[in-house]
Structures are given as structure tokens and as C-alpha cells.
Amino acid sequence: MNQLRDGDYRPDGAGGFLQSTGAQEALDRALFLLTVRRGSFALLPELGSRLDRLAQERPSAREAMGASYAAEALAGEEDLEVTGAAWEESSRQLTVFLNWKGEHLSAAVTL
């Protein structure tokens, strides 16, 4: 998978693009799926997450709903499991905890 930074592919300095592999590739895919709003691609309406709806939830429910929305968005990712989430109200950031082939990863999404 090509690496992204601020929505653009990262150049490798030789006319190509940097590639992600292993755990970094799984994390890059997860971040992409978590930040894309579900339904924003007409041909792939199930792609992405509903994390944009967290603002409509009670603050006390945002952590649990964030984990649920993340699990829904990542359901098709083989070997990637959502193990929990943490919501930080002041920064409006959801950190999603993941397990990829026994390796613990985390993806932070600011809403």
C-alpha cells in the first residue's frame, strides 16, 4: 500500500512512492477506513466509518460507540481486530486499539 501524508502519496525520492508493509500497512489501511465517512463513495457505500456521528452521542457513550463504529468499519480487514477505544473529550480524539497478528496497534482519529 502506498503511504499517505495529509491525503497525498509520499514520494520515495526516486520518482515512485513509499510503500507500507506488515503492521504499518495494516495501520495505514485502518486509518484510511476510519477517517473516510461511510457512504461518501457511491460505488462502495459500505466503505468507511460512521465516526462522524460521535458528536451526536452522549459524551458518556462516545467511547463505546467509537469502538463499535470502528469495529464496523474494519470488519472486512483480515487479521485486524478492534480491542477497545479511548475518547478524549477536550481534544475530541478517539484512539482505537487494534490487534494485528498478535501485535498491538493504535490509531488516533480527531473528529
C-alpha positions in Angstrom: 0.0 0.0 0.0 1.3 3.5 -0.8 1.9 5.6 2.2 -0.2 8.8 2.6 0.5 12.0 4.4 -2.2 14.7 4.6 -4.1 12.9 1.8 -1.2 12.8 -0.7 1.1 9.9 -1.6 4.6 10.2 0.0 7.3 10.3 -2.7 10.3 8.0 -2.3 12.8 10.5 -3.9 13.3 8.2 -7.0 10.1 9.0 -8.9 8.0 6.5 -7.0 6.1 6.3 -3.8 6.9 5.0 -0.3 5.3 1.6 0.4 3.9 0.3 3.7 4.3 -3.3 4.7 3.3 -5.5 7.7 1.9 -3.8 10.7 2.4 -0.4 9.2 0.3 -1.3 6.2 -2.5 -2.7 8.4 -2.4 0.6 10.4 -2.4 2.7 7.3 -5.5 0.8 5.9 -7.2 1.1 9.3 -6.6 4.9 9.5 -7.9 5.3 5.9 -11.1 3.3 6.7 -11.6 5.1 10.0 -11.3 8.6 8.5 -13.4 8.1 5.4 -17.0 8.9 6.0 -19.2 5.9 5.4 -21.3 6.4 2.3 -19.1 9.0 0.7 -18.1 6.7 -2.2 -21.1 6.0 -4.4 -19.7 2.8 -5.8 -18.6 1.5 -2.4 -21.3 2.7 0.0 -20.1 0.3 2.8 -16.6 1.7 2.8 -15.5 3.9 5.7 -16.8 4.6 9.2 -19.6 6.4 10.9 -17.3 8.1 13.4 -18.6 11.4 12.2 -21.8 10.6 14.2 -20.0 10.5 17.6 -20.8 14.2 18.1 -24.5 13.2 18.3 -23.9 10.7 21.1 -23.9 11.5 24.8 -20.3 12.2 25.9 -20.5 9.2 28.3 -21.4 6.9 25.3 -18.8 8.2 22.8 -16.0 5.8 23.8 -18.2 2.7 23.5 -19.9 3.9 20.3 -16.5 4.8 18.8 -15.3 1.3 19.4 -18.4 -0.1 17.8 -18.2 2.2 14.8 -14.5 1.3 14.4 -15.2 -2.4 14.5 -17.9 -2.0 11.9 -15.6 0.0 9.6 -12.8 -2.6 9.9 -14.9 -5.7 9.8 -13.6 -6.7 6.4 -9.9 -6.3 7.3 -8.4 -9.8 7.7 -6.2 -10.3 10.9 -7.2 -6.9 12.3 -9.4 -6.7 15.4 -10.6 -3.7 17.4 -9.9 -4.4 21.1 -11.1 -1.1 22.5 -11.2 2.6 22.2 -10.5 5.7 24.3 -12.3 9.0 23.9 -10.6 12.3 24.9 -13.4 15.0 25.1 -11.1 18.1 25.3 -9.2 17.2 22.1 -12.2 15.4 20.5 -9.9 12.5 19.7 -10.8 8.8 19.5 -7.9 6.4 19.9 -8.8 2.9 18.6 -6.8 0.0 20.0 -6.1 -2.8 17.5 -4.7 -6.3 17.4 -2.9 -7.3 14.2 -1.5 -10.9 14.2 -0.8 -10.5 17.9 0.8 -7.1 17.6 -0.9 -4.2 19.5 -1.5 -1.1 17.4 -3.4 2.1 18.0 -5.0 4.6 15.5 -5.9 8.1 16.7 -8.6 10.0 14.8 -9.5 13.6 15.6 -13.2 14.5 15.0 
